[in-house]
Amino acid sequence: MSDAGKAFPVSWDQFHRDARALAWRLNGFGPFSAMVTITRGGLVPAAIVARELGIRVIETVCIESYDGEMRQGELRVLKSISENVSQLGDGKGVLVVDDLVDTGATAKLVREMLPNAHFATVYAKPQGRPMVDTFITEVSQDTWIFFPWDTGLAFVPPIARSDVKG
């Protein structure tokens, strides 16, 4: 996140509501025969969406896209999609879930693997938005989302005393 970026902290409660809202929206596009989640960020929303939609076949694709913690680097596929899922009509009937689409680079790579899959994220940034079929909340490109699994409870100074401009 650059110094000019905006922080968007998301609580567990908010994330759960947003992931359930995603499932609600996706319900009309199914049924889905399988789900592929992009690790690691997609694991939590995938569990919620799978529960809500009754999806039992859940596969992962492991892609490393961040160099360190807060900068996108070169994409590396650490684990590809299993053959029994990837051969389902090039993704027809498959739901792909991730927490966020940022630049769209990861989504593009997964779309090449499963061109006919339905791609869904909880959050979307403008550059990546064209790569997803369904999302819940759009945030600006310069926003850094602090997911609940990446944060802990701590004192936060009042906005008026904050050094962050936004």
N, C-alpha and C positions, 0 to 999 in steps of 0.2 A: 504494500500500500504506500503510495507516495504521500508526502506531507500535505498535498492539496486534497487528498481523498477524504471521503466522508465515511464515518463509522456507522454501521447498522447492526447493533447487537440484537440477537434473537434469543429469547428465553426458550426453555424446554416447552412450556405451555403454548407459546406462540407457534413454535415449530410444529408441535403436534396438531394444532388447529389448522395450520397451513397445509400440512401433509394430508390431513383428512379432507380438506377442501379440494386438494388435488385428486384424491380418490373419488370424491363426489363427481367432479368434472369428468374423470376418466370412465366412470361407470357407463356412460352412454356410448363409448367407443368400443367396448368389449363385445363378447368375452375374449379374454386373452388366454392363450394356451400356455404361455410361459412369460416370465419376467427376467430381464437382464438388468442388473444394477451395476453402476460404475463405482468401483471402490476407490476410496473409502467413503467419500461423502454421501454416496447414494445408498449406503447400507441402512441408515435410520429411516429415511422416507420410504425405502423399499419395504421394510418390515411393516410399516403402518399401511401403506397402499395394498400390500399383499393380503394383510388381514382383512381390510375393508372390502376387497374385491374377491376374496376367496381364491387367490392364486397360490398354488402349491409348488409349482416347478419354478425355482428361483436360481438363476445362474449369475455368476459375477464375471466382469471383465475388469482386469486390474491395469490401470493406466496411471503412470506417474507424469504429472504435468507441472508440478511446482518445484522450482529450484530453491531449496530452503523452505521457508514457511510462507512467504508472502509475495513471491515473484514467479510468474509463469516462465518455465523453461522449455526445453525440447521434450516432446512427447515420447514416452517409452511404454510399450505394451509389456507388462510384467507377466500377465496371464491372459490368454485369449478365451473366447467363448467356446464352450464344449461343442463338439460336433453334433450331438443329438439336438441341441437348441439352434445352432447356427444353420442347420439344414432344413429348418421349418419354413420352407418357401422364401428364403432370403429374408426372413424376419416377419413374414405375414403372420399376424396373430400374436406377435411378441411385443411386449411392453418394455421399453427401456426407461429406467428411472435414475435420476441423479438429483443431487441437492440444488445445483446451480449450473447454469450455462453462462460462461463469462465471455470469452472471445469466440467461442464456438469451435475451437480447434479439437478438443476432445470429442465433442458431439459429432463433428465431421468424420473423425476417424471411426467412431462406432457406427455411424450411418453407412460407411463404406463396407463394414462387416455385415450389417443387417439393413439393407436399403429399404425394405418394406415394413420395418418395425414402426410402432408408434412411440415417439420420443417425448418424455415428459420430465419436467423439472419443477421444483417448488419455486425457485427464484430464477429470474432471467435478466441479463444485462443486454442493452441494445445491440451490441456487436454479435452476440450469440443467439439472440432471439429468433432469427430466421431458421436456425437449425432445429428448433423444437416445435412439436405439434401442439403441446399443451403445457401451460405453466400457470402459476397463481399470482405471483407478484413481480412486477418489473422494478428494478432499481437502476440508478444511473451508472454509467460505465466506471466512474471514479469512486464508487461506493465499495467499501470492504465489508463483507458480511462476517460478523463474529458469531459463528454457530455455537450452540450451547455446549457441545462436546469439546470445543476448543477454549472455553473460558471457565472461570471460577467466580464465585461471589467476592466482590471487593467494593470498597467505597468508591463512589463516582462523584467528583465535584459538580456543583450546580453549573448549568450551561453558562450563566453570566460570568463565572470565574474560569471557564475553560479557555485554553489556548487554541482550541480547534476552531477554525473559521469555516462556516458552511452554511 
